[in-house]
């Protein structure tokens, strides 16, 4: 069985009135990190970047931003196109 890894993780927590979500993007290389940060910066979205090691002992960058769900879906689609 093949597992497909998505570049984004599910929404984490509600902030404020319930309309803003903390959404995560995953970058698996410095190039992907650069593209993701430029995308979020261009949209004036505040974000936090964390570095972690995955199960295969490779570095991954977790980018968490405060985005409403509709905008997150649009940005996720754009991000997937950029990293492909």
Residue pairs with C-beta under 8 A, 6 or more apart in sequence:
5 26
6 26
7 25
7 26
7 27
7 28
7 32
7 76
7 79
7 80
7 83
8 23
8 24
8 25
8 26
8 76
8 79
9 24
9 26
9 62
10 24
11 21
11 22
11 23
11 69
11 72
12 21
12 22
12 23
12 24
12 64
13 21
13 22
14 20
14 21
15 21
15 22
15 66
19 68
20 66
20 67
20 68
21 66
21 67
21 68
21 69
21 72
22 64
22 65
22 66
23 64
23 65
23 67
23 69
23 72
23 76
24 62
24 63
24 64
25 36
25 40
25 62
25 63
25 64
25 65
25 76
25 79
26 60
26 61
26 62
26 63
27 33
27 35
27 36
27 60
27 61
27 63
27 83
28 58
28 60
28 61
31 83
32 61
32 83
33 49
33 61
33 63
35 79
35 82
35 83
36 61
36 63
36 79
37 47
37 49
37 63
39 75
39 78
39 79
39 82
40 47
40 63
40 65
40 75
43 71
43 75
45 65
45 66
45 67
45 75
46 65
46 66
47 63
47 64
47 65
47 66
48 63
48 64
48 65
49 61
49 62
49 63
49 64
50 61
50 62
50 64
51 59
51 60
51 61
51 62
52 59
52 60
52 61
52 62
53 59
53 60
54 60
67 75
